[in-house]
């Protein structure tokens, strides 16, 4: 189970970052909000939502919540 502070990577896009939020739904798939650890070319930190089944945990509790 993916948790807050885990370093994860999306299986499809390869996007890697830290889980900063988890959305749990009564009916539907749970989601995680992953924040990149670097600033993009536009000077922004990218955050993207992913299905929990679409990410691989690279390091558990890389950041303590």
N, C-alpha and C positions, 0 to 999 in steps of 0.2 A: 504494500500500500504506500503510495506516494504521500509524503508529509511536508509540512512547512519546513523550509530551510534545506531541503534536499537539492542537490545539483542533479539536473535531469537533461536529457536530450530527446528531441522529437525523432521518432523512427523515420518519418517521411522527409522532413525538411532539414534535419540535422541541427535545428535551432537548439542552442544550449544555454542554460541559465539556472537560476535559483527559484524554487517554488515560493511565491510570496502570498498566495491565497488559494483556498480550496473551496469549490462550490459543490454542495451536495444537494441532489434533487430527489424528491419523493418518487417521481416517475421520470426516468431518463438517466443518462450517463453523467457521472461526476466529472468535473473539470478542474484543472489546475491552471493558475496564472503564473507564467514563467517570465522572470525578468532577466534580460541579458546582463552580463557583468561588465560590459564595455559600452562606451558611447558610440553611436553610429556616425556616419559621415555628415549627418545633419545636426550633430551635437545633442542628440536625444538618447535617452535610455529606452529601449524597446521592451514592451511587455505584451505577451501573446497568450491567449487561452488555448489549452489543448485538452483533449479527451484523456482521461487517466490511462486508458489502455494504449494510447499512442506514444507514451513517453517511457524511456528507460532510465532507471536510477543509476547515476554514475557515482554518486557519493551521498550516503545518508547523513543528514544533519551537518552539511557543509557550513551552514550558518545557523547558529542557535536563535530560535525565535524568542 
